[in-house]
Every structure is written in C-alpha cells, then in structure tokens.
Amino acid sequence: MSSAAVSQPVAARRARLPRVRTIFVGLSIGWLAIVAFVVVAGPLVAPRSPASQDLIRGLAGPSGSHLLGTDELGRDILSRALIGTRSPVLGALAIAFGAMILSVTFGLVAGYRGGRTESLVMRGIDLLLAMPALLVIIVVAGAFGGGYVVAVLLLIALSAPWDARIIRGVTLEQKPRAYVEAARVMRLSDRRVMFSHILPNVLPLVIVNACLDFTFGLVTLAALSFVGLGVEPGSADWGLMVFENRGVLSINPWAALAPALLIVATAVSANIVGDWLYERVDTKGRAR
C-alpha cells in the first residue's frame, strides 16, 4: 500500500476534527443559553412549586405527572432541578466576575508599576495562595454558621490570586513592547495605559480565567451545599439535591443523578465555550 493511500484516511480524520469541535461548541453555547433562560424564567417553566410536598407519592419514579419522579417528601424533582439552577449559577457568575475584577486590577498594577507596589501585591497574593482554599472556606463558613453569601465572598477572594499572578506575568511580557513605549512618549496616564492599551492584549487570558473561575465556583458551591455549608436546608439547589437524595439511588436514581448531571454539563460547557472564546479573541488580537 502506498504512502499516499495511507495518508488519505489520516487527512480525512483531521478534516473531521474541526467539524466535531464546532458541533461541541454549538451544543455548549446552546446548553448555556438554556441554563441562562432557566435562571431568569425558572418559576415560569417549572411545572410545580419546588416546595410542594405529596407524602403519598414520595420516591415515585418518572411518570406523566412527575417527569423525573419525586424525592422522599414527594417534591417534584424536575421543578426543584429547574428552580435549583439559580443559586449555583448566579453564585458562580458572581465568583467569576468578582475574581476577574480583582485579578485584572491587581495583576495589571503589579506588572506595570513594578517596584514596591509589585512586591506588596505579590506578597499578599503569595499569602492567599498558601492557604488551602476549601479548608479555609469550611472553617470560616462553619464559624459564621455557613451561608451562601459568605461562601461566595470567600471563593472570590481565594480565586483572584491565581488569576492575578497570571495576568501580572502577561503584563510584564507586554510592558516592554513598542505600543506601551509609544503610549508613554505621548504622556498618557498609567491608568489609561494599563486599562486602555495593555488590558485588550491580555483579554484572552482574562476570558479563560473567568470561565475557569465559573466552573470552580459552580462545583465548589455544590460541594459546600452537599456538606451543609452552602444554601439553607430544604432549598432547591443542585448540590443540596444530590446530598438529600444520595441514599435513594436504588429507588429513584433521577433524584440525585439529574442535579449531578446538570452540574457536569454546565461546567463542561463553560470550559468548552471559554476555550473557543479564547481562540476567537486571541486570533482577532493577533490579526490587528
């Protein structure tokens, strides 16, 4: 068999890879759009109240009246999964947005200013990075009686240092470039140079970090709810649903599997879309 004949199947497989990747990106964007719609219109699309109990139909399997069955208290699993989208997704968005603001600010300032400012910022970052994030959250949230808001604020503070260190490194790489020197010659303020000129060139990394922070926040908030340090008991929340129904997998597995699969699908979709956005923004930046 000739080498040309062997190379043809390889070339065909390589040609199919971009198509497969495009399909995954499209599915991920579609899934995130559905999740965003449910976050906004959850009470309108949920077939029942998430707190409505029917003890007679407790732990019932999927049926026409309950598409995913019911939990131990007879609450509709589908309704609770839809309403339970809000707390993990909004919390993860707050974590990603808050960490992005802090990391961009401190990373740009440390990388561009240098000197004592950089030393002070980096020592604070090193201190935060030395702390075991999940253990700190468990201890502090436990000391303050748990709480969703406390968990979100702690995750913002503990996510930002990783991103700030990355952005600071990229800023150091951008600082000697010609466009920065030209901005200095024009006597633009440091603030304008950092946020109007350097920031657009580090934007791809900012996007990727934000998507990773969203995924980290989503999974961690679910884990905290699972151990009782997130949302209040009885609330509709993906992590809490997994905790409440982990013992009834043999009776109605959808009670725990549905929220767990929603967490996985949303986290994976966010990572895929983040990677796609990174390539899109980075390609446009290099084209300029």
C-alpha positions as CSV (number, residue, x, y, z in Angstrom):
1,M,0.0,0.0,0.0
2,S,1.4,3.4,-1.0
3,S,2.1,6.2,1.5
4,A,-0.5,8.4,-0.3
5,A,-3.2,5.8,0.3
6,V,-2.3,5.6,4.0
7,S,-2.2,9.4,4.4
8,Q,-5.7,9.8,2.9
9,P,-7.6,8.4,5.9
10,V,-5.4,10.4,8.3
11,A,-6.2,13.6,6.4
12,A,-9.9,12.8,6.4
13,R,-9.8,12.3,10.2
14,R,-8.0,15.6,10.6
15,A,-10.5,17.3,8.4
16,R,-13.4,16.0,10.6
17,L,-11.9,17.2,13.8
18,P,-12.8,20.9,13.3
19,R,-16.4,19.9,12.4
20,V,-16.7,17.8,15.6
21,R,-15.3,20.6,17.7
22,T,-17.7,23.1,16.1
23,I,-20.6,20.8,17.0
24,F,-19.4,20.6,20.6
25,V,-19.0,24.4,20.8
26,G,-22.5,24.8,19.3
27,L,-24.0,22.4,21.8
28,S,-22.2,24.0,24.7
29,I,-23.4,27.5,23.7
30,G,-26.9,26.2,23.3
31,W,-26.8,24.5,26.7
32,L,-25.6,27.6,28.4
33,A,-28.3,29.6,26.7
34,I,-30.9,27.2,28.1
35,V,-29.4,27.5,31.6
36,A,-29.4,31.3,31.4
37,F,-33.1,31.2,30.3
38,V,-34.0,28.8,33.2
39,V,-32.2,31.1,35.7
40,V,-34.3,34.1,34.5
41,A,-37.6,32.3,33.9
42,G,-37.3,29.3,36.3
43,P,-40.6,29.8,38.2
44,L,-42.5,30.2,34.9
45,V,-41.2,26.9,33.3
46,A,-41.3,24.8,36.4
47,P,-44.4,22.6,36.3
48,R,-44.9,22.7,40.1
49,S,-43.8,24.5,43.2
50,P,-40.4,23.2,44.4
51,A,-41.6,23.2,48.0
52,S,-44.9,21.4,47.3
53,Q,-45.0,18.1,49.1
54,D,-47.1,15.0,48.5
55,L,-46.0,12.3,51.0
56,I,-48.3,9.8,49.4
57,R,-46.3,9.9,46.2
58,G,-42.9,10.1,47.9
59,L,-40.0,8.4,46.0
60,A,-42.2,7.8,42.9
61,G,-40.5,7.1,39.7
62,P,-40.8,9.1,36.5
63,S,-44.4,9.4,35.3
64,G,-46.7,11.7,33.3
65,S,-47.3,14.0,36.3
66,H,-43.7,13.9,37.5
67,L,-41.3,13.5,34.6
68,L,-38.3,12.8,36.8
69,G,-40.2,11.4,39.7
70,T,-40.3,12.7,43.3
71,D,-38.0,12.8,46.3
72,E,-38.6,11.4,49.8
73,L,-41.0,14.2,50.7
74,G,-42.9,13.9,47.4
75,R,-41.5,17.1,45.9
76,D,-41.2,17.2,42.1
77,I,-37.6,16.6,41.0
78,L,-37.9,18.4,37.7
79,S,-39.3,21.5,39.3
80,R,-36.6,21.5,42.0
81,A,-33.9,21.0,39.4
82,L,-35.1,23.9,37.4
83,I,-35.5,26.3,40.3
84,G,-32.3,25.0,41.8
85,T,-30.4,26.4,38.8
86,R,-30.4,29.9,40.2
87,S,-28.3,29.6,43.3
88,P,-25.3,27.7,41.8
89,V,-25.2,29.6,38.5
90,L,-25.7,33.1,39.9
91,G,-23.2,32.3,42.6
92,A,-20.6,31.0,40.1
93,L,-21.2,34.1,37.9
94,A,-20.6,36.4,40.9
95,I,-17.4,34.5,41.7
96,A,-16.1,34.7,38.2
97,F,-17.0,38.4,37.8
98,G,-15.6,39.4,41.3
99,A,-12.4,37.4,40.8
100,M,-12.0,38.9,37.3
101,I,-12.2,42.5,38.6
102,L,-9.8,41.9,41.5
103,S,-7.3,39.9,39.4
104,V,-7.2,42.3,36.5
105,T,-6.8,45.3,38.8
106,F,-4.0,43.8,41.0
107,G,-2.3,41.9,38.1
108,L,-2.1,44.9,35.9
109,V,-0.9,47.3,38.7
110,A,1.7,44.8,39.9
111,G,3.0,44.1,36.4
112,Y,3.1,47.6,35.1
113,R,4.1,49.6,38.2
114,G,6.8,47.2,39.5
115,G,9.0,48.1,42.4
116,R,7.5,48.3,45.9
117,T,3.9,48.2,44.5
118,E,4.6,44.9,42.8
119,S,6.4,43.4,45.9
120,L,3.5,44.4,48.2
121,V,0.8,43.0,45.9
122,M,2.8,39.7,45.2
123,R,3.4,39.1,48.9
124,G,-0.3,39.4,49.6
125,I,-1.0,37.0,46.7
126,D,1.6,34.5,47.9
127,L,-0.1,34.6,51.4
128,L,-3.5,33.8,49.9
129,L,-2.1,31.1,47.6
130,A,-0.5,29.4,50.6
131,M,-4.0,28.9,52.2
132,P,-5.9,25.7,51.4
133,A,-8.9,27.2,49.7
134,L,-11.6,24.6,50.5
135,L,-10.3,24.1,54.1
136,V,-10.4,27.9,54.7
137,I,-14.0,28.1,53.3
138,I,-15.2,25.2,55.5
139,V,-13.6,26.7,58.7
140,V,-14.8,30.3,58.1
141,A,-18.2,29.3,56.8
142,G,-18.6,26.9,59.8
143,A,-17.5,29.6,62.2
144,F,-20.1,32.0,60.9
145,G,-22.8,29.4,60.7
146,G,-22.4,28.6,57.0
147,G,-24.2,30.8,54.5
148,Y,-24.4,31.2,50.7
149,V,-23.1,34.8,50.7
150,V,-20.1,34.0,52.9
151,A,-19.2,31.1,50.7
152,V,-19.4,33.3,47.5
153,L,-17.3,36.1,49.0
154,L,-14.6,33.6,50.2
155,L,-14.4,32.0,46.8
156,I,-14.0,35.4,45.2
157,A,-11.1,36.2,47.5
158,L,-9.4,32.8,47.1
159,S,-9.9,32.6,43.3
160,A,-8.5,36.0,42.4
161,P,-4.8,35.5,43.4
162,W,-4.3,32.7,40.9
163,D,-5.6,34.8,38.1
164,A,-3.8,37.9,39.3
165,R,-0.4,36.1,39.2
166,I,-1.1,35.0,35.6
167,I,-2.2,38.5,34.5
168,R,0.8,40.1,36.2
169,G,3.1,37.7,34.2
170,V,1.5,38.6,30.9
171,T,1.6,42.3,31.8
172,L,5.4,42.0,32.4
173,E,5.6,40.5,28.9
174,Q,3.6,43.3,27.3
175,K,5.3,46.2,29.2
176,P,8.5,46.5,27.0
177,R,6.6,46.4,23.8
178,A,6.5,49.3,21.3
179,Y,2.9,50.3,21.8
180,V,3.4,50.7,25.5
181,E,6.5,52.8,24.9
182,A,4.6,54.9,22.4
183,A,1.8,55.5,25.0
184,R,4.4,56.6,27.5
185,V,6.0,59.0,25.0
186,M,2.6,60.5,24.5
187,R,2.4,61.0,28.3
188,L,-0.7,59.0,28.8
189,S,-1.6,58.3,32.4
190,D,-0.6,54.9,33.9
191,R,-4.3,54.1,34.3
192,R,-5.0,54.7,30.7
193,V,-2.0,52.7,29.5
194,M,-3.0,49.7,31.7
195,F,-6.7,49.6,31.1
196,S,-7.0,51.0,27.5
197,H,-3.9,49.6,25.9
198,I,-2.5,46.6,27.9
199,L,-5.8,45.1,29.0
200,P,-7.1,44.4,25.5
201,N,-4.0,42.4,24.8
202,V,-4.4,40.2,27.9
203,L,-8.2,39.9,27.4
204,P,-8.0,36.3,26.0
205,L,-6.4,35.1,29.3
206,V,-9.0,37.1,31.3
207,I,-11.8,35.3,29.5
208,V,-10.3,31.9,30.1
209,N,-9.7,32.6,33.7
210,A,-13.2,33.8,34.2
211,C,-14.6,30.6,32.6
212,L,-12.4,28.5,34.9
213,D,-13.5,30.6,37.9
214,F,-17.1,30.0,36.9
215,T,-16.6,26.2,36.8
216,F,-14.6,26.2,40.0
217,G,-17.3,28.3,41.7
218,L,-20.1,26.1,40.4
219,V,-18.5,22.9,41.6
220,T,-17.3,24.3,44.9
221,L,-20.7,25.8,45.8
222,A,-22.3,22.5,45.0
223,A,-19.8,20.7,47.2
224,L,-20.4,23.2,50.1
225,S,-24.1,22.7,49.8
226,F,-23.5,18.9,49.8
227,V,-21.7,19.2,53.2
228,G,-24.3,21.6,54.6
229,L,-22.3,24.9,54.3
230,G,-24.0,26.4,51.3
231,V,-27.7,27.2,50.9
232,E,-30.2,26.7,53.7
233,P,-31.5,23.2,54.2
234,G,-34.7,22.5,52.2
235,S,-33.7,25.0,49.4
236,A,-33.8,24.0,45.8
237,D,-30.2,23.7,44.9
238,W,-28.3,21.2,42.7
239,G,-25.6,20.3,45.3
240,L,-28.2,20.0,48.1
241,M,-30.4,17.9,46.0
242,V,-27.5,15.4,45.4
243,F,-27.0,15.3,49.2
244,E,-30.6,14.8,50.1
245,N,-31.2,12.1,47.6
246,R,-27.9,10.2,47.7
247,G,-29.5,7.4,49.7
248,V,-32.4,6.7,47.3
249,L,-30.4,5.9,44.1
250,S,-31.8,2.4,44.0
251,I,-35.4,3.7,44.3
252,N,-35.4,6.8,42.1
253,P,-31.9,7.4,40.8
254,W,-33.0,10.6,38.9
255,A,-33.5,12.4,42.2
256,A,-29.7,12.6,42.6
257,L,-28.5,12.0,39.1
258,A,-30.5,14.8,37.5
259,P,-28.8,17.6,39.5
260,A,-25.4,15.9,39.3
261,L,-25.6,15.7,35.5
262,L,-26.7,19.4,35.3
263,I,-23.6,20.4,37.3
264,V,-21.3,18.4,35.0
265,A,-23.0,19.6,31.8
266,T,-22.9,23.2,32.8
267,A,-19.2,23.0,34.0
268,V,-18.0,21.2,30.8
269,S,-20.0,23.6,28.6
270,A,-18.4,26.7,30.3
271,N,-14.9,25.3,29.7
272,I,-15.6,24.5,26.1
273,V,-17.0,27.9,25.4
274,G,-14.2,29.6,27.3
275,D,-11.6,27.8,25.2
276,W,-13.5,28.8,22.0
277,L,-13.7,32.4,23.1
278,Y,-10.0,32.5,23.9
279,E,-9.1,31.4,20.4
280,R,-11.5,33.9,18.8
281,V,-10.3,36.9,20.8
282,D,-6.7,35.9,20.5
283,T,-6.9,35.4,16.8
284,K,-8.5,38.9,16.3
285,G,-5.9,40.4,18.6
286,R,-3.0,38.9,16.5
287,A,-4.8,40.0,13.3
288,R,-4.6,43.6,14.5
